[in-house]
Amino acid sequence: MNTENSAILVVDDDHDIVNAIAKLLGKEGYRIYKAYNGLEAIDMLVQNEIHLILIDVMMPKLDGLSAMMKIREKNNIPIIVLSAKSEDSDKILGLSMGADDYITKPYNPMELVARVNSNLRRYLSLGAAGSTMSDNKLRIGGLELDKDAKQITLDGEPVKFTPTEYKITELLMENAGRTFSAEEIYSRIWNEDSFSVENTVMVHIRHIREKIEINPSEPRYLKVVWGIGYKMEK
Amino acid sequence: MKVLGNKLVRAIAFITACALLASAAFIMCDCAVKNDARESRSQYYQMTSDYSESSNTLFVKLWTVANMYMRNLDSNGKFSSNKYLKASTEEAMKSLGLMDDKGNVTIDGDEDFEYILKYGENSITNTDRKPSEFSKEYSFIQQNDVVYPPTKLDLHEYYNMSWYTTNFGMTYFTIKNLSQRSIAIFDFDTSKLPFYYDENGAKIYYKEDGTTPVPKKNSNENEPDENEPYNQFSGEAPPYEQYGSNMPYSIDDKFEYISGDDRPICIYLKPKDDIVTKIEAVQNEYNAADSMIEQKFIDIIPLIAAAFAFGLFFVVMGGYDTEQKKFILKAPNKIFTEFYLLIAILAFLGAGSAIGYFSETKRAFEDGRLSELPVYYAVGYAVLYAAGLFAVNAIVVQLKCRSLIKTSLFGKLLLKIVNGIKGTIRDQTLRKDPLTRRFLIRTGIAVVAEVIAFALFYYRAGDVLFFISLLLLGAYIYLTAVDLRDINKLSEHISAMQSGDYMKVKVPETSVIYGMTKNLNEISDGMQTAVEKRVQSERMKIDLVTNVSHDLKTPLTSIISYINLLGSEEMSPEARDYVKILDEKSARLKVIVSDLFDLAKATSGTDVAKEKLDMVILTQQVIGDMGDKIEKYGRDVRTEIKTDSAPIEGDGKRLYRVMQNLIDNALKYSLDGTRIYVTVNRENTDAVITVKNISAEEMNFTADEITERFARGDSSRSTEGSGLGLSIAKSFTEANGGQFNVTIDGDMFTAEVRLPIIE
């Protein structure tokens, strides 16, 4: 299914922002619905077929998080929270209440577009298509690793990985949630003891992140645990 | 009263009293000095001393002859023992001057005396009198072992004479006041035997075949042997004065004392009648003189009485003021009571000894031991009397004026103590001061208990009292323990407050810490309110910052969005330039807003995650993460990891920001072609990370200035960054319990992060 003509609901109490986003995403070929508070958003959703929601948190009448909970009662379309609240706790709260992604204001327009694309692709091509999971496939969000084909796809799009990058990604995805130190990654991948080679691992990690993350400084999949190591988000 | 109370009258009375006493003393002393009694007394003493000596010597001679010689005579007057004893006895007698060369007993110094010496049937005498004619009043009489000295004559000095014989043939005499103090006689041949002088000067022969004791050798050659013969040193008997007193010769156990023969000895000895008469005459003369002085003393009694009467008047009227018509305390009487008391006591003692030792004083005058100027003594007694009188007067005046307590040191001290106790009891503070009150009461109880216990110990009284004292002591210990426990509670209370626990503690009103705890609870309340207020204001501050930040971000979001949209529109190259500038500035504004928010949160010190992490890894991760940027700037970043690990506890994300900011800073401001040095090291208990770079611009600011908010190393204000980088680094480091320091040395800029290591 093509992401073109997909319908996106933009919810924000700031009309200018809603219009700006509408323009931005409109240029990408999406159909845009606008709502200015949570209640309107829910109404919109009932009346129209919507494929993705961009929702602000702080809004009159019904705030974004409450609206999202209501929506999630029946609907599993991707929801991206767009908030000025940039604290980790806010992000965790948003994600745990059913958001698929969290973008902080002021957003980078390019990043916003990329994330919308990514979420839509995943929803339409993977989530909705419901492609079956084989034993030899690892999937985290839109990131999928096919062990047989030795290929990695992001939101359905194949990504070109070097063999080392592939091995590191495979290791981290197989043990998603577990933190690996650079040393351990090195010895597992190169099968020899590391000696001041942490930088090597870090360079690889950076390259992987550049390939799979929309915004490498706010990674979605491959996270740095500062002072300890790296891990793949579950 | 007016006349009698007059000062002048009092002064006259005082002087009269002293003068009367002086004259009485003068008469007394003058009489003692001038009296003929002095001569008669010294005559008497001389005479008794002379006769005493000769009579005693004679008595000893008689005793010696009886015990040494007459003891061995048979009833016919022949010497009955063996020839060695006879020779030895005769030698001893001769050496004592009691026998002449022909073997006849000679008793010298008997010119003034008559005596009879009887031993068994034998007797020696120089008189025709019979024993019955020796009256007890004037004679020495020894019957058997009992000596009766004359009752009327002061002639006898008692000498302790003794003798013993041994089972090896020696008889030992202790005589003491003849030419030799001790002497030994032997009943065996001594002609070729070795001998020594014992400690009493007796010549002792001994045999080395074991039949007599021999002098013991001392193991130490340098010291004289025990019972060492003196002649080993000199070969002669030591002088008389060096003999020990009354020390019989000690002998080995196998030899024994055999006590002397106790056949009756009778000695009768008296001065000749004319001597007795002479002594008695002198004695009478002396007694007469003595009684005359006593008579004189009786004669001066009225004088003394008058002196005391005037003195009494002086004391009774002392301190009376004729104008105020009452007794008042004036200058000389105001001196401390103790001073006058001391003088009075000394005067009283002086007078007392003068009276008490009157006869002694009298005798001293008679013997000429005191000066012959009685006027000195008269003045002396008068001064003593005057001083005593004056002192007594002062004390009496103080008594009359009821100022004894005020004038005496002891009284003052007592007054002070009494007032102190009264004051303390009256004082309200004691009631409010439970510690002092309890201390006083309990110490009282303990002291009473101790006194009881002591009394019991001393007098061995009943068990009940002892039990009570134990009970009291037990109560004392219990109450003290309770108080200490309460004080401990108080201490815990304070500790809890110190660590931020503002709990309220309830204690019974009877507790020693009731008042203190009440106050502490109030302080605690106040502090809790203050802390709550502070927390609240802190929260409000964060809320404010969050709101402001939100309010800033919302329009900024629109700005950024529309600039982006604008950028995709058709426009002239000029307009495109403007849009580009707008894009950059809005991007920077975004960074500033975000940094400001971070900084505000960091300085409010909230929400710092604590996780265990390693600064070595973190530094490597940051440098790896910033690889792109480092490449972009083209700087060589040298990482020197000088430690295997630097485990600390902190917020990884924030510390990452710290490192990122520091490296960012170094990249931005370092001179082209220079290297940036990042080191990680351990110093004692700290993990120390430094970032060093050579500044491109001259650093005309101080280390303090650069960490201020919005400070920037270049005045040109580059378009990048918020200028909050170092401030954030500093705040985040401190929020993680570390220290952040900047050092500027010429063109070298060093930022140092110091975090406590945990193991």
Contacts between the chains, C-beta under 8 A, distances in Angstrom:
chain1	res1	chain2	res2	distance
A	14	B	554	5.7
A	14	B	557	7.5
A	14	B	558	6.7
A	16	B	558	4.3
A	16	B	561	7.7
A	16	B	562	7.5
A	17	B	554	7.3
A	17	B	557	5.5
A	17	B	558	5.4
A	17	B	561	6.4
A	20	B	558	6.2
A	20	B	561	3.3
A	20	B	562	5.6
A	20	B	564	7.9
A	20	B	565	6.2
A	21	B	561	6.8
A	23	B	565	5.2
A	24	B	561	6.7
A	24	B	564	6.9
A	24	B	565	6.5
A	27	B	568	7.0
A	58	B	550	7.1
A	84	B	549	7.2
A	84	B	550	4.4
A	84	B	553	4.0
A	84	B	554	6.0
A	84	B	557	7.4
A	85	B	546	7.7
A	85	B	550	7.2
A	86	B	594	6.8
A	86	B	597	7.3
A	88	B	653	7.5
A	89	B	607	7.7
A	105	B	553	4.8
A	105	B	554	6.7
A	105	B	556	7.5
A	105	B	557	4.2
A	106	B	553	5.7
A	106	B	556	4.5
A	106	B	557	4.1
A	106	B	559	7.6
A	106	B	560	4.7
A	106	B	561	7.9
A	106	B	586	7.7
A	106	B	590	5.1
A	107	B	557	6.6
A	107	B	560	7.4
A	107	B	561	7.8
A	108	B	560	7.7
A	109	B	560	7.0
A	109	B	561	6.1
A	109	B	564	4.0
A	109	B	565	7.9
A	110	B	564	7.9
A	181	B	617	6.7
A	182	B	617	6.9
A	182	B	620	7.0
A	182	B	621	7.6
A	196	B	641	7.7
A	198	B	617	7.2
A	198	B	620	4.7
A	198	B	624	7.4
A	199	B	620	6.4
A	199	B	623	7.1
A	199	B	624	5.6
A	199	B	639	8.0
A	201	B	624	7.7
A	202	B	620	6.5
A	202	B	621	6.2
A	202	B	623	7.6
A	202	B	624	2.5
A	202	B	625	6.9
A	202	B	627	7.4
A	203	B	624	6.1
A	203	B	627	6.0
A	205	B	624	7.0
A	206	B	624	6.3
A	206	B	625	6.4
A	206	B	627	5.7
A	206	B	628	7.3
A	224	B	621	5.9
A	224	B	625	6.7
A	224	B	656	7.5
A	225	B	613	7.9
A	225	B	652	6.5
A	226	B	613	6.4
A	226	B	618	5.2
A	226	B	621	6.3
A	226	B	622	7.9
A	226	B	652	3.1
A	226	B	653	6.1
A	226	B	655	6.3
A	226	B	656	4.3
A	227	B	611	7.9
A	227	B	613	2.7
A	227	B	614	5.2
A	227	B	615	6.5
A	227	B	617	5.4
A	227	B	618	3.7
A	227	B	621	7.3
A	227	B	648	7.8
A	227	B	650	7.7
A	227	B	652	4.9
A	227	B	655	6.6
A	227	B	656	7.9
A	228	B	611	7.9
A	228	B	613	5.3
A	228	B	614	6.9
A	228	B	617	6.4
A	228	B	652	7.1
A	229	B	617	7.0
